[in-house]
């Protein structure tokens, strides 16, 4: 018989402080919800807008109404493509909490269209948020993450990439070339950070979703034939659902994932393995 220490708490986040960028909707909101349900003490979500039906305020209100939670959510307006705003965000977390246990770099930008007319501003926007912004986010929060981590319970960095980062998902009229390039860079960034920060008791991993209905993805989903058509291309027979993201995030950020470092985990129902090019 093997001695398995702490098995009953393998998927618990009791007492943890987490920050999720782009946490007001979609994958970020699914992640924040999962963290609170798993026992997190505090979940900070950021977005560029406070008001509106997809802004921070409505998300925080919904999160704090989750039944049975012991922690709470806090919203902070921030553009994490802007280094000065990241510095301000890190300073605020240091003042209020003194450490950070989990950092999820989820905020992202995309742009789609034919190759030659691609406006330069779209490439700059994508790279600034999806690559440069993630690098600076982790760099500026590293001291707080180091404070929270130990050899047996490291702090966690999760970079949300895409299965589009490991293939050529779309060209032509619905091309997403720079988005795909940025997500490939995000995966490689996670591997570099795993080596850089591992000795400081911080693990870094990438999560690469396929199609999950969201504001970011819905336009492309419709352009490619709609949910039913895309679902038929997935071996699991459907698109992603909130529970699919919740499960992988809890695994990577809980004691169950203590020794996982520098990996990229696709969450796409197996679509990337099908015949023909991947869809995202």
ROFI-941688 format. One record per residue (C-alpha): z, x, y. Coordinates in nm, 2 decimals, decimal comma, m for minus. Each point is the difference from the previous one (the first is absolute). Example, Ala and Ser with C-alpha at 12.3 -4.5 7.8 and 13.67 -1.06 7.14 Angstrom:
BEGIN
<atom Z="0,78" X="1,23" Y="m0,45"/>
<atom Z="m0,07" X="0,14" Y="0,34"/>
This chain:
BEGIN
<atom Z="0,00" X="0,00" Y="0,00"/>
<atom Z="m0,09" X="0,13" Y="0,35"/>
<atom Z="0,25" X="m0,04" Y="0,29"/>
<atom Z="m0,18" X="m0,19" Y="0,27"/>
<atom Z="0,21" X="0,02" Y="0,32"/>
<atom Z="0,01" X="m0,30" Y="0,24"/>
<atom Z="m0,25" X="m0,21" Y="m0,19"/>
<atom Z="0,13" X="m0,33" Y="0,14"/>
<atom Z="m0,08" X="0,12" Y="0,35"/>
<atom Z="m0,35" X="0,14" Y="m0,08"/>
<atom Z="m0,18" X="m0,24" Y="0,23"/>
<atom Z="0,26" X="m0,05" Y="0,27"/>
<atom Z="m0,01" X="0,11" Y="0,36"/>
<atom Z="0,36" X="m0,07" Y="0,09"/>
<atom Z="0,10" X="0,14" Y="0,33"/>
<atom Z="m0,34" X="0,15" Y="0,09"/>
<atom Z="m0,15" X="0,01" Y="0,34"/>
<atom Z="m0,38" X="m0,04" Y="0,00"/>
<atom Z="m0,28" X="0,00" Y="0,25"/>
<atom Z="m0,33" X="m0,16" Y="m0,06"/>
<atom Z="m0,29" X="0,04" Y="0,25"/>
<atom Z="m0,23" X="m0,29" Y="0,03"/>
<atom Z="0,27" X="m0,21" Y="m0,15"/>
<atom Z="m0,07" X="m0,33" Y="0,17"/>
<atom Z="m0,26" X="m0,12" Y="m0,24"/>
<atom Z="m0,19" X="0,07" Y="m0,33"/>
<atom Z="0,10" X="0,29" Y="m0,21"/>
<atom Z="0,26" X="0,12" Y="0,25"/>
<atom Z="0,17" X="m0,34" Y="0,00"/>
<atom Z="m0,01" X="m0,02" Y="m0,38"/>
<atom Z="0,17" X="0,34" Y="m0,01"/>
<atom Z="0,27" X="m0,09" Y="0,26"/>
<atom Z="0,08" X="m0,32" Y="m0,19"/>
<atom Z="0,03" X="0,19" Y="m0,33"/>
<atom Z="0,23" X="0,26" Y="0,15"/>
<atom Z="0,24" X="m0,26" Y="0,13"/>
<atom Z="0,00" X="m0,19" Y="m0,33"/>
<atom Z="0,08" X="0,32" Y="m0,18"/>
<atom Z="0,31" X="0,05" Y="0,21"/>
<atom Z="m0,11" X="0,22" Y="0,30"/>
<atom Z="0,26" X="0,01" Y="0,27"/>
<atom Z="m0,25" X="0,00" Y="0,29"/>
<atom Z="m0,38" X="m0,02" Y="0,01"/>
<atom Z="m0,17" X="0,09" Y="0,33"/>
<atom Z="m0,35" X="m0,13" Y="0,04"/>
<atom Z="m0,25" X="0,12" Y="0,27"/>
<atom Z="m0,32" X="m0,14" Y="0,14"/>
<atom Z="m0,19" X="0,02" Y="0,33"/>
<atom Z="0,08" X="m0,36" Y="0,09"/>
<atom Z="0,33" X="m0,19" Y="0,02"/>
<atom Z="m0,12" X="m0,36" Y="0,06"/>
<atom Z="m0,26" X="m0,21" Y="m0,17"/>
<atom Z="m0,03" X="m0,14" Y="m0,35"/>
<atom Z="m0,04" X="0,34" Y="m0,15"/>
<atom Z="0,23" X="0,20" Y="0,23"/>
<atom Z="0,33" X="0,16" Y="m0,07"/>
<atom Z="0,22" X="m0,28" Y="0,13"/>
<atom Z="m0,12" X="m0,26" Y="m0,25"/>
<atom Z="0,02" X="0,25" Y="m0,29"/>
<atom Z="0,36" X="0,10" Y="0,08"/>
<atom Z="0,10" X="m0,36" Y="0,02"/>
<atom Z="m0,15" X="m0,08" Y="m0,34"/>
<atom Z="0,14" X="0,32" Y="m0,16"/>
<atom Z="0,36" X="m0,08" Y="0,12"/>
<atom Z="m0,03" X="m0,35" Y="m0,15"/>
<atom Z="m0,06" X="0,14" Y="m0,35"/>
<atom Z="0,26" X="m0,16" Y="m0,24"/>
<atom Z="0,27" X="0,22" Y="m0,14"/>
<atom Z="m0,07" X="0,32" Y="0,19"/>
<atom Z="0,29" X="0,22" Y="0,12"/>
<atom Z="m0,20" X="0,21" Y="0,24"/>
<atom Z="m0,21" X="m0,09" Y="0,31"/>
<atom Z="m0,33" X="0,07" Y="0,16"/>
<atom Z="m0,06" X="0,15" Y="0,35"/>
<atom Z="m0,33" X="0,00" Y="0,19"/>
<atom Z="m0,12" X="0,28" Y="0,23"/>
<atom Z="m0,32" X="m0,02" Y="0,19"/>
<atom Z="m0,19" X="0,33" Y="m0,04"/>
<atom Z="m0,35" X="0,14" Y="m0,02"/>
<atom Z="0,04" X="0,27" Y="m0,27"/>
<atom Z="m0,34" X="0,16" Y="0,10"/>
<atom Z="0,18" X="0,11" Y="0,31"/>
<atom Z="0,22" X="0,31" Y="m0,04"/>
<atom Z="0,22" X="m0,08" Y="0,29"/>
<atom Z="0,08" X="m0,34" Y="m0,14"/>
<atom Z="0,08" X="0,15" Y="m0,34"/>
<atom Z="0,24" X="0,24" Y="0,17"/>
<atom Z="0,17" X="m0,29" Y="0,17"/>
<atom Z="0,02" X="m0,19" Y="m0,33"/>
<atom Z="0,16" X="0,29" Y="m0,18"/>
<atom Z="0,24" X="0,05" Y="0,29"/>
<atom Z="0,10" X="m0,36" Y="m0,03"/>
<atom Z="0,06" X="0,01" Y="m0,37"/>
<atom Z="0,20" X="0,32" Y="0,03"/>
<atom Z="0,22" X="m0,16" Y="0,26"/>
<atom Z="0,05" X="m0,33" Y="m0,19"/>
<atom Z="0,02" X="0,13" Y="m0,36"/>
<atom Z="0,02" X="0,38" Y="0,00"/>
<atom Z="m0,23" X="0,02" Y="m0,31"/>
<atom Z="m0,30" X="m0,16" Y="m0,17"/>
<atom Z="m0,02" X="m0,05" Y="m0,38"/>
<atom Z="m0,35" X="m0,15" Y="m0,03"/>
<atom Z="m0,31" X="0,03" Y="0,22"/>
<atom Z="m0,31" X="m0,21" Y="m0,08"/>
<atom Z="m0,31" X="0,10" Y="0,20"/>
<atom Z="m0,19" X="m0,32" Y="m0,03"/>
<atom Z="m0,16" X="m0,07" Y="0,34"/>
<atom Z="m0,37" X="0,05" Y="m0,02"/>
<atom Z="m0,33" X="m0,06" Y="0,17"/>
<atom Z="m0,35" X="m0,07" Y="m0,14"/>
<atom Z="m0,35" X="m0,06" Y="0,13"/>
<atom Z="m0,31" X="m0,11" Y="m0,18"/>
<atom Z="m0,37" X="0,00" Y="0,07"/>
<atom Z="m0,33" X="0,18" Y="m0,04"/>
<atom Z="0,00" X="0,38" Y="0,01"/>
<atom Z="m0,21" X="0,12" Y="0,29"/>
<atom Z="0,13" X="m0,25" Y="0,27"/>
<atom Z="0,37" X="0,09" Y="m0,08"/>
<atom Z="0,18" X="0,03" Y="0,33"/>
<atom Z="0,20" X="0,32" Y="0,04"/>
<atom Z="0,30" X="m0,18" Y="0,12"/>
<atom Z="0,03" X="m0,17" Y="m0,34"/>
<atom Z="0,02" X="0,33" Y="m0,18"/>
<atom Z="0,26" X="0,13" Y="0,25"/>
<atom Z="0,21" X="m0,31" Y="m0,04"/>
<atom Z="m0,01" X="0,02" Y="m0,38"/>
<atom Z="0,08" X="0,37" Y="m0,02"/>
<atom Z="0,27" X="m0,01" Y="0,27"/>
<atom Z="0,20" X="m0,27" Y="m0,18"/>
<atom Z="m0,08" X="0,05" Y="m0,37"/>
<atom Z="0,03" X="0,38" Y="m0,01"/>
<atom Z="0,12" X="0,17" Y="0,31"/>
<atom Z="0,26" X="m0,28" Y="0,07"/>
<atom Z="0,13" X="0,02" Y="m0,36"/>
<atom Z="0,04" X="0,38" Y="0,02"/>
<atom Z="0,19" X="m0,03" Y="0,33"/>
<atom Z="0,21" X="m0,29" Y="m0,13"/>
<atom Z="0,12" X="0,20" Y="m0,30"/>
<atom Z="0,04" X="0,32" Y="0,20"/>
<atom Z="0,22" X="m0,16" Y="0,27"/>
<atom Z="0,21" X="m0,19" Y="m0,25"/>
<atom Z="0,05" X="0,29" Y="m0,24"/>
<atom Z="0,34" X="0,10" Y="0,14"/>
<atom Z="0,13" X="m0,35" Y="m0,04"/>
<atom Z="m0,14" X="m0,03" Y="m0,35"/>
<atom Z="0,15" X="0,34" Y="m0,10"/>
<atom Z="0,34" X="m0,13" Y="0,12"/>
<atom Z="m0,02" X="m0,30" Y="m0,23"/>
<atom Z="m0,12" X="0,19" Y="m0,31"/>
<atom Z="0,18" X="0,18" Y="m0,29"/>
<atom Z="m0,12" X="0,18" Y="m0,31"/>
<atom Z="0,07" X="m0,30" Y="m0,22"/>
<atom Z="m0,09" X="m0,27" Y="0,26"/>
<atom Z="m0,28" X="0,13" Y="0,22"/>
<atom Z="m0,13" X="m0,18" Y="0,31"/>
<atom Z="m0,35" X="m0,15" Y="m0,04"/>
<atom Z="m0,33" X="0,00" Y="0,18"/>
<atom Z="m0,26" X="m0,24" Y="m0,11"/>
<atom Z="m0,35" X="0,03" Y="0,16"/>
<atom Z="m0,21" X="m0,32" Y="m0,05"/>
<atom Z="m0,35" X="0,11" Y="m0,07"/>
<atom Z="m0,28" X="m0,19" Y="m0,18"/>
<atom Z="m0,20" X="0,02" Y="m0,32"/>
<atom Z="m0,28" X="0,06" Y="0,25"/>
<atom Z="0,14" X="0,34" Y="0,05"/>
<atom Z="m0,10" X="0,11" Y="m0,35"/>
<atom Z="m0,36" X="m0,13" Y="0,00"/>
<atom Z="m0,28" X="m0,12" Y="0,21"/>
<atom Z="0,08" X="m0,37" Y="0,05"/>
<atom Z="m0,25" X="m0,13" Y="0,25"/>
<atom Z="m0,31" X="0,13" Y="0,18"/>
<atom Z="m0,28" X="m0,19" Y="0,18"/>
<atom Z="0,06" X="m0,31" Y="0,21"/>
<atom Z="0,37" X="m0,02" Y="m0,11"/>
<atom Z="0,05" X="0,38" Y="0,00"/>
<atom Z="0,36" X="0,13" Y="0,03"/>
<atom Z="m0,07" X="0,37" Y="m0,01"/>
<atom Z="0,25" X="0,13" Y="0,24"/>
<atom Z="0,27" X="m0,24" Y="m0,13"/>
<atom Z="m0,06" X="0,14" Y="m0,35"/>
<atom Z="0,01" X="0,36" Y="0,13"/>
<atom Z="0,33" X="m0,07" Y="0,17"/>
<atom Z="0,15" X="m0,14" Y="m0,31"/>
<atom Z="m0,11" X="0,30" Y="m0,21"/>
<atom Z="0,17" X="0,22" Y="0,26"/>
<atom Z="0,31" X="m0,22" Y="m0,02"/>
<atom Z="0,02" X="0,06" Y="m0,38"/>
<atom Z="m0,04" X="0,38" Y="0,05"/>
<atom Z="0,25" X="m0,01" Y="0,28"/>
<atom Z="0,25" X="m0,15" Y="m0,24"/>
<atom Z="m0,05" X="0,28" Y="m0,25"/>
<atom Z="0,05" X="0,26" Y="0,27"/>
<atom Z="0,31" X="m0,16" Y="0,12"/>
<atom Z="0,14" X="m0,03" Y="m0,35"/>
<atom Z="m0,01" X="0,38" Y="m0,02"/>
<atom Z="0,12" X="0,06" Y="0,35"/>
<atom Z="0,29" X="m0,25" Y="0,00"/>
<atom Z="0,10" X="0,00" Y="m0,37"/>
<atom Z="0,24" X="0,29" Y="0,05"/>
<atom Z="0,17" X="m0,19" Y="0,28"/>
<atom Z="0,08" X="m0,29" Y="m0,24"/>
<atom Z="m0,29" X="m0,22" Y="0,13"/>
<atom Z="m0,26" X="m0,14" Y="m0,24"/>
<atom Z="m0,35" X="m0,10" Y="0,12"/>
<atom Z="m0,24" X="m0,23" Y="m0,18"/>
<atom Z="m0,30" X="m0,21" Y="0,07"/>
<atom Z="m0,06" X="m0,36" Y="m0,09"/>
<atom Z="m0,37" X="m0,10" Y="m0,01"/>
<atom Z="m0,06" X="m0,38" Y="0,00"/>
<atom Z="m0,32" X="m0,17" Y="m0,08"/>
<atom Z="m0,07" X="m0,33" Y="0,16"/>
<atom Z="0,31" X="m0,19" Y="0,12"/>
<atom Z="m0,09" X="m0,30" Y="0,22"/>
<atom Z="0,12" X="0,10" Y="0,35"/>
<atom Z="m0,12" X="0,00" Y="0,36"/>
<atom Z="m0,13" X="0,35" Y="m0,06"/>
<atom Z="m0,20" X="m0,09" Y="m0,31"/>
<atom Z="m0,09" X="m0,36" Y="0,03"/>
<atom Z="m0,32" X="0,06" Y="0,21"/>
<atom Z="m0,14" X="0,24" Y="m0,25"/>
<atom Z="0,10" X="m0,22" Y="m0,29"/>
<atom Z="m0,20" X="m0,28" Y="0,14"/>
<atom Z="m0,30" X="0,23" Y="0,08"/>
<atom Z="0,00" X="0,11" Y="m0,36"/>
<atom Z="m0,02" X="m0,35" Y="m0,15"/>
<atom Z="0,36" X="m0,13" Y="0,03"/>
<atom Z="0,31" X="0,00" Y="m0,21"/>
<atom Z="m0,14" X="m0,16" Y="m0,31"/>
<atom Z="m0,30" X="0,24" Y="m0,03"/>
<atom Z="0,22" X="0,31" Y="0,06"/>
<atom Z="0,26" X="m0,13" Y="m0,25"/>
<atom Z="m0,26" X="m0,02" Y="m0,27"/>
<atom Z="m0,06" X="0,38" Y="0,04"/>
<atom Z="0,36" X="0,08" Y="m0,07"/>
<atom Z="0,11" X="0,05" Y="m0,36"/>
<atom Z="0,32" X="m0,19" Y="0,07"/>
<atom Z="m0,21" X="m0,29" Y="0,14"/>
<atom Z="0,16" X="m0,03" Y="0,34"/>
<atom Z="0,06" X="0,17" Y="0,33"/>
<atom Z="0,33" X="0,16" Y="0,09"/>
<atom Z="0,32" X="m0,21" Y="0,07"/>
<atom Z="0,32" X="0,08" Y="0,18"/>
<atom Z="0,19" X="0,06" Y="m0,33"/>
<atom Z="m0,24" X="0,28" Y="m0,09"/>
<atom Z="0,08" X="0,20" Y="0,30"/>
<atom Z="0,37" X="m0,08" Y="m0,01"/>
<atom Z="0,03" X="0,14" Y="m0,36"/>
<atom Z="m0,16" X="0,33" Y="0,07"/>
<atom Z="0,19" X="0,06" Y="0,32"/>
<atom Z="0,34" X="m0,08" Y="m0,15"/>
<atom Z="m0,08" X="0,23" Y="m0,29"/>
<atom Z="m0,10" X="0,30" Y="0,22"/>
<atom Z="0,30" X="m0,05" Y="0,24"/>
<atom Z="0,27" X="m0,07" Y="m0,25"/>
<atom Z="0,19" X="0,22" Y="m0,25"/>
<atom Z="m0,27" X="m0,07" Y="m0,25"/>
<atom Z="m0,24" X="0,21" Y="0,20"/>
<atom Z="0,22" X="0,29" Y="0,09"/>
<atom Z="m0,22" X="0,26" Y="m0,17"/>
<atom Z="m0,34" X="m0,14" Y="0,10"/>
<atom Z="m0,15" X="0,23" Y="0,26"/>
<atom Z="m0,35" X="0,05" Y="0,13"/>
<atom Z="m0,18" X="m0,27" Y="m0,19"/>
<atom Z="m0,26" X="m0,27" Y="0,10"/>
<atom Z="0,05" X="m0,33" Y="m0,17"/>
<atom Z="m0,29" X="m0,24" Y="0,01"/>
<atom Z="0,10" X="m0,37" Y="0,02"/>
<atom Z="m0,33" X="m0,18" Y="m0,06"/>
<atom Z="0,02" X="m0,18" Y="m0,33"/>
<atom Z="m0,24" X="0,27" Y="m0,15"/>
<atom Z="m0,30" X="m0,08" Y="0,22"/>
<atom Z="m0,06" X="0,37" Y="0,07"/>
<atom Z="m0,08" X="0,04" Y="m0,37"/>
<atom Z="m0,26" X="m0,26" Y="m0,02"/>
<atom Z="m0,38" X="0,04" Y="m0,01"/>
<atom Z="m0,15" X="0,08" Y="0,34"/>
<atom Z="0,16" X="0,13" Y="0,32"/>
<atom Z="0,35" X="m0,12" Y="0,08"/>
<atom Z="0,02" X="m0,28" Y="0,26"/>
<atom Z="0,27" X="0,15" Y="0,23"/>
